[in-house]
């Protein structure tokens, strides 16, 4: 699996999008959002995507969001780890603030990328990521500071999965940086 496809699974993770995908404007955003409060370690509890063929539970490659960082300019960095058969790589994807609070955009390997922080109490977070190139791919992620799922947040997340007709995908967490290569 190419790195691009793997990243799409989380930041990156078979419906016909013409009928099933809602417009970007229909996705809510967290009012009063403070990016600095989402800095730190996050665990992916749930993942859903608009394109089921991008997610395979049998795939030996694993992509996981590890943490979120912010800059003084307001940029947000998503730190990801990609591990698989003989592969381990850290990848950082940076998005830049738009004129609208809680909304960011950037690019990734030729695709336009839009990020919305849908809802958060800064211990739990629902994140929407939209990739646009020849096709539109939407990912919805439920994140938390701890691995335990809060039933209230899970319920909110599942409402979005149903509303936007998404395909649930396996979620992975990777504890930390890649180990140095063995000699």
PyMOL CGO cylinders between C-alpha atoms (Angstrom):
from pymol import cmd
from pymol.cgo import CYLINDER

trace = [
    CYLINDER, 0.00, 0.00, 0.00, 1.47, 3.38, -0.92, 0.3, 1, 1, 1, 1, 1, 1,
    CYLINDER, 1.47, 3.38, -0.92, 2.16, 5.94, 1.79, 0.3, 1, 1, 1, 1, 1, 1,
    CYLINDER, 2.16, 5.94, 1.79, -0.43, 8.27, 0.23, 0.3, 1, 1, 1, 1, 1, 1,
    CYLINDER, -0.43, 8.27, 0.23, -3.17, 5.67, 0.52, 0.3, 1, 1, 1, 1, 1, 1,
    CYLINDER, -3.17, 5.67, 0.52, -2.10, 4.81, 4.05, 0.3, 1, 1, 1, 1, 1, 1,
    CYLINDER, -2.10, 4.81, 4.05, -2.24, 8.44, 5.12, 0.3, 1, 1, 1, 1, 1, 1,
    CYLINDER, -2.24, 8.44, 5.12, -5.69, 8.80, 3.62, 0.3, 1, 1, 1, 1, 1, 1,
    CYLINDER, -5.69, 8.80, 3.62, -6.82, 6.05, 5.95, 0.3, 1, 1, 1, 1, 1, 1,
    CYLINDER, -6.82, 6.05, 5.95, -6.43, 8.41, 8.98, 0.3, 1, 1, 1, 1, 1, 1,
    CYLINDER, -6.43, 8.41, 8.98, -6.04, 11.84, 8.41, 0.3, 1, 1, 1, 1, 1, 1,
    CYLINDER, -6.04, 11.84, 8.41, -6.42, 9.36, 6.32, 0.3, 1, 1, 1, 1, 1, 1,
    CYLINDER, -6.42, 9.36, 6.32, -9.60, 7.14, 6.99, 0.3, 1, 1, 1, 1, 1, 1,
    CYLINDER, -9.60, 7.14, 6.99, -17.49, 2.28, -1.32, 0.3, 1, 1, 1, 1, 1, 1,
    CYLINDER, -17.49, 2.28, -1.32, -20.18, 4.80, -1.59, 0.3, 1, 1, 1, 1, 1, 1,
    CYLINDER, -20.18, 4.80, -1.59, -20.82, 6.80, -4.72, 0.3, 1, 1, 1, 1, 1, 1,
    CYLINDER, -20.82, 6.80, -4.72, -19.84, 10.25, -3.51, 0.3, 1, 1, 1, 1, 1, 1,
    CYLINDER, -19.84, 10.25, -3.51, -22.15, 12.13, -5.84, 0.3, 1, 1, 1, 1, 1, 1,
    CYLINDER, -22.15, 12.13, -5.84, -25.15, 11.02, -3.80, 0.3, 1, 1, 1, 1, 1, 1,
    CYLINDER, -25.15, 11.02, -3.80, -23.70, 10.10, -0.44, 0.3, 1, 1, 1, 1, 1, 1,
    CYLINDER, -23.70, 10.10, -0.44, -21.22, 12.84, 0.43, 0.3, 1, 1, 1, 1, 1, 1,
    CYLINDER, -21.22, 12.84, 0.43, -22.60, 15.97, 2.06, 0.3, 1, 1, 1, 1, 1, 1,
    CYLINDER, -22.60, 15.97, 2.06, -21.21, 19.38, 1.22, 0.3, 1, 1, 1, 1, 1, 1,
    CYLINDER, -21.21, 19.38, 1.22, -18.36, 20.75, 3.32, 0.3, 1, 1, 1, 1, 1, 1,
    CYLINDER, -18.36, 20.75, 3.32, -20.66, 23.50, 4.58, 0.3, 1, 1, 1, 1, 1, 1,
    CYLINDER, -20.66, 23.50, 4.58, -22.94, 20.90, 6.18, 0.3, 1, 1, 1, 1, 1, 1,
    CYLINDER, -22.94, 20.90, 6.18, -20.18, 19.78, 8.57, 0.3, 1, 1, 1, 1, 1, 1,
    CYLINDER, -20.18, 19.78, 8.57, -20.41, 21.61, 11.90, 0.3, 1, 1, 1, 1, 1, 1,
    CYLINDER, -20.41, 21.61, 11.90, -17.45, 23.25, 13.58, 0.3, 1, 1, 1, 1, 1, 1,
    CYLINDER, -17.45, 23.25, 13.58, -16.61, 23.82, 17.26, 0.3, 1, 1, 1, 1, 1, 1,
    CYLINDER, -16.61, 23.82, 17.26, -17.43, 27.38, 18.23, 0.3, 1, 1, 1, 1, 1, 1,
    CYLINDER, -17.43, 27.38, 18.23, -14.87, 29.02, 20.50, 0.3, 1, 1, 1, 1, 1, 1,
    CYLINDER, -14.87, 29.02, 20.50, -12.27, 26.48, 19.41, 0.3, 1, 1, 1, 1, 1, 1,
    CYLINDER, -12.27, 26.48, 19.41, -8.77, 26.97, 20.91, 0.3, 1, 1, 1, 1, 1, 1,
    CYLINDER, -8.77, 26.97, 20.91, -6.14, 25.02, 18.94, 0.3, 1, 1, 1, 1, 1, 1,
    CYLINDER, -6.14, 25.02, 18.94, -3.55, 25.24, 21.71, 0.3, 1, 1, 1, 1, 1, 1,
    CYLINDER, -3.55, 25.24, 21.71, -5.84, 23.21, 23.99, 0.3, 1, 1, 1, 1, 1, 1,
    CYLINDER, -5.84, 23.21, 23.99, -5.72, 20.21, 21.61, 0.3, 1, 1, 1, 1, 1, 1,
    CYLINDER, -5.72, 20.21, 21.61, -1.93, 19.96, 21.73, 0.3, 1, 1, 1, 1, 1, 1,
    CYLINDER, -1.93, 19.96, 21.73, -0.55, 16.69, 22.98, 0.3, 1, 1, 1, 1, 1, 1,
    CYLINDER, -0.55, 16.69, 22.98, -1.13, 12.95, 22.77, 0.3, 1, 1, 1, 1, 1, 1,
    CYLINDER, -1.13, 12.95, 22.77, -4.38, 11.58, 21.32, 0.3, 1, 1, 1, 1, 1, 1,
    CYLINDER, -4.38, 11.58, 21.32, -5.76, 8.07, 20.84, 0.3, 1, 1, 1, 1, 1, 1,
    CYLINDER, -5.76, 8.07, 20.84, -7.93, 7.15, 17.88, 0.3, 1, 1, 1, 1, 1, 1,
    CYLINDER, -7.93, 7.15, 17.88, -11.06, 5.45, 19.21, 0.3, 1, 1, 1, 1, 1, 1,
    CYLINDER, -11.06, 5.45, 19.21, -13.20, 5.39, 16.05, 0.3, 1, 1, 1, 1, 1, 1,
    CYLINDER, -13.20, 5.39, 16.05, -12.57, 6.00, 12.36, 0.3, 1, 1, 1, 1, 1, 1,
    CYLINDER, -12.57, 6.00, 12.36, -14.97, 6.18, 9.42, 0.3, 1, 1, 1, 1, 1, 1,
    CYLINDER, -14.97, 6.18, 9.42, -14.48, 7.06, 5.76, 0.3, 1, 1, 1, 1, 1, 1,
    CYLINDER, -14.48, 7.06, 5.76, -16.57, 7.88, 2.73, 0.3, 1, 1, 1, 1, 1, 1,
    CYLINDER, -16.57, 7.88, 2.73, -14.64, 5.35, 0.60, 0.3, 1, 1, 1, 1, 1, 1,
    CYLINDER, -14.64, 5.35, 0.60, -14.69, 1.85, 2.03, 0.3, 1, 1, 1, 1, 1, 1,
    CYLINDER, -14.69, 1.85, 2.03, -12.02, 0.57, -0.38, 0.3, 1, 1, 1, 1, 1, 1,
    CYLINDER, -12.02, 0.57, -0.38, -9.42, 2.68, 1.43, 0.3, 1, 1, 1, 1, 1, 1,
    CYLINDER, -9.42, 2.68, 1.43, -9.75, 0.76, 4.66, 0.3, 1, 1, 1, 1, 1, 1,
    CYLINDER, -9.75, 0.76, 4.66, -8.90, -2.90, 5.04, 0.3, 1, 1, 1, 1, 1, 1,
    CYLINDER, -8.90, -2.90, 5.04, -8.77, -4.66, 8.40, 0.3, 1, 1, 1, 1, 1, 1,
    CYLINDER, -8.77, -4.66, 8.40, -6.44, -7.29, 6.86, 0.3, 1, 1, 1, 1, 1, 1,
    CYLINDER, -6.44, -7.29, 6.86, -3.86, -4.74, 5.68, 0.3, 1, 1, 1, 1, 1, 1,
    CYLINDER, -3.86, -4.74, 5.68, -0.57, -5.22, 7.60, 0.3, 1, 1, 1, 1, 1, 1,
    CYLINDER, -0.57, -5.22, 7.60, 0.25, -1.50, 7.35, 0.3, 1, 1, 1, 1, 1, 1,
    CYLINDER, 0.25, -1.50, 7.35, -0.93, 0.68, 10.20, 0.3, 1, 1, 1, 1, 1, 1,
    CYLINDER, -0.93, 0.68, 10.20, -1.26, 4.45, 10.24, 0.3, 1, 1, 1, 1, 1, 1,
    CYLINDER, -1.26, 4.45, 10.24, -2.05, 6.17, 13.50, 0.3, 1, 1, 1, 1, 1, 1,
    CYLINDER, -2.05, 6.17, 13.50, -2.37, 9.71, 14.74, 0.3, 1, 1, 1, 1, 1, 1,
    CYLINDER, -2.37, 9.71, 14.74, 0.00, 10.11, 17.65, 0.3, 1, 1, 1, 1, 1, 1,
    CYLINDER, 0.00, 10.11, 17.65, -0.28, 13.75, 18.64, 0.3, 1, 1, 1, 1, 1, 1,
    CYLINDER, -0.28, 13.75, 18.64, -1.24, 17.27, 17.65, 0.3, 1, 1, 1, 1, 1, 1,
    CYLINDER, -1.24, 17.27, 17.65, 1.06, 20.29, 17.83, 0.3, 1, 1, 1, 1, 1, 1,
    CYLINDER, 1.06, 20.29, 17.83, 0.38, 23.97, 17.17, 0.3, 1, 1, 1, 1, 1, 1,
    CYLINDER, 0.38, 23.97, 17.17, 2.61, 26.85, 16.17, 0.3, 1, 1, 1, 1, 1, 1,
    CYLINDER, 2.61, 26.85, 16.17, 2.62, 30.47, 17.25, 0.3, 1, 1, 1, 1, 1, 1,
    CYLINDER, 2.62, 30.47, 17.25, 1.24, 31.37, 13.80, 0.3, 1, 1, 1, 1, 1, 1,
    CYLINDER, 1.24, 31.37, 13.80, -1.80, 29.17, 14.43, 0.3, 1, 1, 1, 1, 1, 1,
    CYLINDER, -1.80, 29.17, 14.43, -0.78, 26.23, 12.23, 0.3, 1, 1, 1, 1, 1, 1,
    CYLINDER, -0.78, 26.23, 12.23, -1.74, 22.73, 13.38, 0.3, 1, 1, 1, 1, 1, 1,
    CYLINDER, -1.74, 22.73, 13.38, 0.59, 19.74, 12.91, 0.3, 1, 1, 1, 1, 1, 1,
    CYLINDER, 0.59, 19.74, 12.91, -0.74, 16.20, 13.00, 0.3, 1, 1, 1, 1, 1, 1,
    CYLINDER, -0.74, 16.20, 13.00, 2.03, 13.76, 13.96, 0.3, 1, 1, 1, 1, 1, 1,
    CYLINDER, 2.03, 13.76, 13.96, 1.39, 10.34, 12.46, 0.3, 1, 1, 1, 1, 1, 1,
    CYLINDER, 1.39, 10.34, 12.46, 3.25, 7.04, 12.64, 0.3, 1, 1, 1, 1, 1, 1,
    CYLINDER, 3.25, 7.04, 12.64, 3.09, 4.60, 9.76, 0.3, 1, 1, 1, 1, 1, 1,
    CYLINDER, 3.09, 4.60, 9.76, 4.20, 1.04, 10.58, 0.3, 1, 1, 1, 1, 1, 1,
    CYLINDER, 4.20, 1.04, 10.58, 4.09, -2.15, 8.60, 0.3, 1, 1, 1, 1, 1, 1,
    CYLINDER, 4.09, -2.15, 8.60, 6.21, -5.03, 7.38, 0.3, 1, 1, 1, 1, 1, 1,
    CYLINDER, 6.21, -5.03, 7.38, 9.72, -3.63, 7.78, 0.3, 1, 1, 1, 1, 1, 1,
    CYLINDER, 9.72, -3.63, 7.78, 8.43, -0.06, 7.58, 0.3, 1, 1, 1, 1, 1, 1,
    CYLINDER, 8.43, -0.06, 7.58, 8.28, 2.58, 10.27, 0.3, 1, 1, 1, 1, 1, 1,
    CYLINDER, 8.28, 2.58, 10.27, 8.02, 6.24, 9.47, 0.3, 1, 1, 1, 1, 1, 1,
    CYLINDER, 8.02, 6.24, 9.47, 6.98, 9.40, 11.29, 0.3, 1, 1, 1, 1, 1, 1,
    CYLINDER, 6.98, 9.40, 11.29, 5.02, 11.86, 9.18, 0.3, 1, 1, 1, 1, 1, 1,
    CYLINDER, 5.02, 11.86, 9.18, 3.88, 15.34, 10.12, 0.3, 1, 1, 1, 1, 1, 1,
    CYLINDER, 3.88, 15.34, 10.12, 1.09, 17.03, 8.20, 0.3, 1, 1, 1, 1, 1, 1,
    CYLINDER, 1.09, 17.03, 8.20, 0.62, 20.77, 8.69, 0.3, 1, 1, 1, 1, 1, 1,
    CYLINDER, 0.62, 20.77, 8.69, -2.62, 22.64, 8.05, 0.3, 1, 1, 1, 1, 1, 1,
    CYLINDER, -2.62, 22.64, 8.05, -3.09, 26.39, 8.22, 0.3, 1, 1, 1, 1, 1, 1,
    CYLINDER, -3.09, 26.39, 8.22, -5.96, 28.36, 9.79, 0.3, 1, 1, 1, 1, 1, 1,
    CYLINDER, -5.96, 28.36, 9.79, -8.63, 29.75, 7.51, 0.3, 1, 1, 1, 1, 1, 1,
    CYLINDER, -8.63, 29.75, 7.51, -10.65, 32.86, 8.23, 0.3, 1, 1, 1, 1, 1, 1,
    CYLINDER, -10.65, 32.86, 8.23, -13.15, 30.63, 10.08, 0.3, 1, 1, 1, 1, 1, 1,
    CYLINDER, -13.15, 30.63, 10.08, -12.46, 29.47, 13.62, 0.3, 1, 1, 1, 1, 1, 1,
    CYLINDER, -12.46, 29.47, 13.62, -11.80, 25.73, 14.00, 0.3, 1, 1, 1, 1, 1, 1,
    CYLINDER, -11.80, 25.73, 14.00, -11.21, 25.26, 10.26, 0.3, 1, 1, 1, 1, 1, 1,
    CYLINDER, -11.21, 25.26, 10.26, -7.88, 24.61, 8.59, 0.3, 1, 1, 1, 1, 1, 1,
    CYLINDER, -7.88, 24.61, 8.59, -6.60, 23.81, 5.15, 0.3, 1, 1, 1, 1, 1, 1,
    CYLINDER, -6.60, 23.81, 5.15, -3.45, 22.61, 3.50, 0.3, 1, 1, 1, 1, 1, 1,
    CYLINDER, -3.45, 22.61, 3.50, -2.33, 20.14, 0.90, 0.3, 1, 1, 1, 1, 1, 1,
    CYLINDER, -2.33, 20.14, 0.90, -1.07, 16.62, 0.98, 0.3, 1, 1, 1, 1, 1, 1,
    CYLINDER, -1.07, 16.62, 0.98, 0.62, 14.89, -1.96, 0.3, 1, 1, 1, 1, 1, 1,
    CYLINDER, 0.62, 14.89, -1.96, -1.34, 16.85, -4.56, 0.3, 1, 1, 1, 1, 1, 1,
    CYLINDER, -1.34, 16.85, -4.56, -4.66, 16.76, -2.73, 0.3, 1, 1, 1, 1, 1, 1,
    CYLINDER, -4.66, 16.76, -2.73, -6.33, 19.74, -1.15, 0.3, 1, 1, 1, 1, 1, 1,
    CYLINDER, -6.33, 19.74, -1.15, -6.99, 19.03, 2.52, 0.3, 1, 1, 1, 1, 1, 1,
    CYLINDER, -6.99, 19.03, 2.52, -9.66, 20.63, 4.73, 0.3, 1, 1, 1, 1, 1, 1,
    CYLINDER, -9.66, 20.63, 4.73, -9.84, 19.98, 8.47, 0.3, 1, 1, 1, 1, 1, 1,
    CYLINDER, -9.84, 19.98, 8.47, -12.66, 20.90, 10.83, 0.3, 1, 1, 1, 1, 1, 1,
    CYLINDER, -12.66, 20.90, 10.83, -12.61, 20.45, 14.56, 0.3, 1, 1, 1, 1, 1, 1,
    CYLINDER, -12.61, 20.45, 14.56, -16.26, 19.44, 14.83, 0.3, 1, 1, 1, 1, 1, 1,
    CYLINDER, -16.26, 19.44, 14.83, -16.66, 19.11, 18.59, 0.3, 1, 1, 1, 1, 1, 1,
    CYLINDER, -16.66, 19.11, 18.59, -14.37, 18.94, 21.58, 0.3, 1, 1, 1, 1, 1, 1,
    CYLINDER, -14.37, 18.94, 21.58, -14.17, 19.29, 25.33, 0.3, 1, 1, 1, 1, 1, 1,
    CYLINDER, -14.17, 19.29, 25.33, -10.35, 19.06, 24.94, 0.3, 1, 1, 1, 1, 1, 1,
    CYLINDER, -10.35, 19.06, 24.94, -10.40, 15.55, 26.43, 0.3, 1, 1, 1, 1, 1, 1,
    CYLINDER, -10.40, 15.55, 26.43, -12.47, 14.15, 23.55, 0.3, 1, 1, 1, 1, 1, 1,
    CYLINDER, -12.47, 14.15, 23.55, -12.45, 15.33, 19.97, 0.3, 1, 1, 1, 1, 1, 1,
    CYLINDER, -12.45, 15.33, 19.97, -14.43, 14.71, 16.80, 0.3, 1, 1, 1, 1, 1, 1,
    CYLINDER, -14.43, 14.71, 16.80, -12.35, 15.61, 13.77, 0.3, 1, 1, 1, 1, 1, 1,
    CYLINDER, -12.35, 15.61, 13.77, -13.40, 15.87, 10.12, 0.3, 1, 1, 1, 1, 1, 1,
    CYLINDER, -13.40, 15.87, 10.12, -10.79, 15.66, 7.34, 0.3, 1, 1, 1, 1, 1, 1,
    CYLINDER, -10.79, 15.66, 7.34, -11.66, 16.10, 3.67, 0.3, 1, 1, 1, 1, 1, 1,
    CYLINDER, -11.66, 16.10, 3.67, -9.25, 15.34, 0.82, 0.3, 1, 1, 1, 1, 1, 1,
    CYLINDER, -9.25, 15.34, 0.82, -10.05, 16.68, -2.63, 0.3, 1, 1, 1, 1, 1, 1,
    CYLINDER, -10.05, 16.68, -2.63, -8.31, 15.68, -5.85, 0.3, 1, 1, 1, 1, 1, 1,
    CYLINDER, -8.31, 15.68, -5.85, -10.03, 13.75, -8.63, 0.3, 1, 1, 1, 1, 1, 1,
    CYLINDER, -10.03, 13.75, -8.63, -12.38, 12.45, -5.94, 0.3, 1, 1, 1, 1, 1, 1,
    CYLINDER, -12.38, 12.45, -5.94, -13.53, 13.65, -2.55, 0.3, 1, 1, 1, 1, 1, 1,
    CYLINDER, -13.53, 13.65, -2.55, -12.59, 11.51, 0.42, 0.3, 1, 1, 1, 1, 1, 1,
    CYLINDER, -12.59, 11.51, 0.42, -13.94, 12.27, 3.89, 0.3, 1, 1, 1, 1, 1, 1,
    CYLINDER, -13.94, 12.27, 3.89, -12.61, 10.90, 7.16, 0.3, 1, 1, 1, 1, 1, 1,
    CYLINDER, -12.61, 10.90, 7.16, -14.27, 11.26, 10.55, 0.3, 1, 1, 1, 1, 1, 1,
    CYLINDER, -14.27, 11.26, 10.55, -12.26, 10.45, 13.65, 0.3, 1, 1, 1, 1, 1, 1,
    CYLINDER, -12.26, 10.45, 13.65, -13.17, 10.17, 17.32, 0.3, 1, 1, 1, 1, 1, 1,
    CYLINDER, -13.17, 10.17, 17.32, -10.11, 10.96, 19.43, 0.3, 1, 1, 1, 1, 1, 1,
    CYLINDER, -10.11, 10.96, 19.43, -9.57, 10.95, 23.17, 0.3, 1, 1, 1, 1, 1, 1,
    CYLINDER, -9.57, 10.95, 23.17, -6.75, 11.62, 25.61, 0.3, 1, 1, 1, 1, 1, 1,
    CYLINDER, -6.75, 11.62, 25.61, -7.31, 8.16, 27.10, 0.3, 1, 1, 1, 1, 1, 1,
    CYLINDER, -7.31, 8.16, 27.10, -8.17, 4.87, 25.40, 0.3, 1, 1, 1, 1, 1, 1,
    CYLINDER, -8.17, 4.87, 25.40, -11.53, 4.63, 27.21, 0.3, 1, 1, 1, 1, 1, 1,
    CYLINDER, -11.53, 4.63, 27.21, -14.60, 5.55, 25.12, 0.3, 1, 1, 1, 1, 1, 1,
    CYLINDER, -14.60, 5.55, 25.12, -17.04, 7.99, 26.66, 0.3, 1, 1, 1, 1, 1, 1,
    CYLINDER, -17.04, 7.99, 26.66, -20.58, 6.81, 25.71, 0.3, 1, 1, 1, 1, 1, 1,
    CYLINDER, -20.58, 6.81, 25.71, -21.75, 10.40, 25.18, 0.3, 1, 1, 1, 1, 1, 1,
    CYLINDER, -21.75, 10.40, 25.18, -18.94, 11.19, 22.74, 0.3, 1, 1, 1, 1, 1, 1,
    CYLINDER, -18.94, 11.19, 22.74, -19.31, 7.83, 20.99, 0.3, 1, 1, 1, 1, 1, 1,
    CYLINDER, -19.31, 7.83, 20.99, -23.02, 8.57, 20.52, 0.3, 1, 1, 1, 1, 1, 1,
    CYLINDER, -23.02, 8.57, 20.52, -22.29, 11.99, 19.00, 0.3, 1, 1, 1, 1, 1, 1,
    CYLINDER, -22.29, 11.99, 19.00, -19.71, 10.49, 16.68, 0.3, 1, 1, 1, 1, 1, 1,
    CYLINDER, -19.71, 10.49, 16.68, -22.01, 7.67, 15.53, 0.3, 1, 1, 1, 1, 1, 1,
    CYLINDER, -22.01, 7.67, 15.53, -24.69, 10.24, 14.67, 0.3, 1, 1, 1, 1, 1, 1,
    CYLINDER, -24.69, 10.24, 14.67, -22.25, 11.79, 12.16, 0.3, 1, 1, 1, 1, 1, 1,
    CYLINDER, -22.25, 11.79, 12.16, -21.35, 8.36, 10.78, 0.3, 1, 1, 1, 1, 1, 1,
    CYLINDER, -21.35, 8.36, 10.78, -25.02, 7.69, 10.12, 0.3, 1, 1, 1, 1, 1, 1,
    CYLINDER, -25.02, 7.69, 10.12, -25.87, 11.20, 8.85, 0.3, 1, 1, 1, 1, 1, 1,
    CYLINDER, -25.87, 11.20, 8.85, -22.99, 11.24, 6.35, 0.3, 1, 1, 1, 1, 1, 1,
    CYLINDER, -22.99, 11.24, 6.35, -23.39, 7.56, 5.39, 0.3, 1, 1, 1, 1, 1, 1,
    CYLINDER, -23.39, 7.56, 5.39, -19.82, 6.58, 6.25, 0.3, 1, 1, 1, 1, 1, 1,
    CYLINDER, -19.82, 6.58, 6.25, -18.09, 3.22, 6.34, 0.3, 1, 1, 1, 1, 1, 1,
    CYLINDER, -18.09, 3.22, 6.34, -16.63, 2.39, 9.74, 0.3, 1, 1, 1, 1, 1, 1,
    CYLINDER, -16.63, 2.39, 9.74, -12.98, 1.40, 9.65, 0.3, 1, 1, 1, 1, 1, 1,
    CYLINDER, -12.98, 1.40, 9.65, -10.53, -0.20, 12.06, 0.3, 1, 1, 1, 1, 1, 1,
    CYLINDER, -10.53, -0.20, 12.06, -8.73, 2.31, 14.30, 0.3, 1, 1, 1, 1, 1, 1,
    CYLINDER, -8.73, 2.31, 14.30, -5.09, 1.87, 15.26, 0.3, 1, 1, 1, 1, 1, 1,
    CYLINDER, -5.09, 1.87, 15.26, -2.87, 3.47, 17.87, 0.3, 1, 1, 1, 1, 1, 1,
    CYLINDER, -2.87, 3.47, 17.87, 0.90, 3.38, 17.87, 0.3, 1, 1, 1, 1, 1, 1,
    CYLINDER, 0.90, 3.38, 17.87, 2.66, 4.18, 21.12, 0.3, 1, 1, 1, 1, 1, 1,
    CYLINDER, 2.66, 4.18, 21.12, 5.57, 6.19, 19.91, 0.3, 1, 1, 1, 1, 1, 1,
    CYLINDER, 5.57, 6.19, 19.91, 8.45, 6.87, 17.63, 0.3, 1, 1, 1, 1, 1, 1,
    CYLINDER, 8.45, 6.87, 17.63, 9.96, 4.25, 15.42, 0.3, 1, 1, 1, 1, 1, 1,
    CYLINDER, 9.96, 4.25, 15.42, 12.76, 2.22, 16.91, 0.3, 1, 1, 1, 1, 1, 1,
    CYLINDER, 12.76, 2.22, 16.91, 16.17, 2.77, 15.33, 0.3, 1, 1, 1, 1, 1, 1,
    CYLINDER, 16.17, 2.77, 15.33, 17.08, 0.26, 12.59, 0.3, 1, 1, 1, 1, 1, 1,
    CYLINDER, 17.08, 0.26, 12.59, 18.83, -2.88, 13.84, 0.3, 1, 1, 1, 1, 1, 1,
    CYLINDER, 18.83, -2.88, 13.84, 22.43, -3.34, 12.75, 0.3, 1, 1, 1, 1, 1, 1,
]
cmd.load_cgo(trace, "trace")
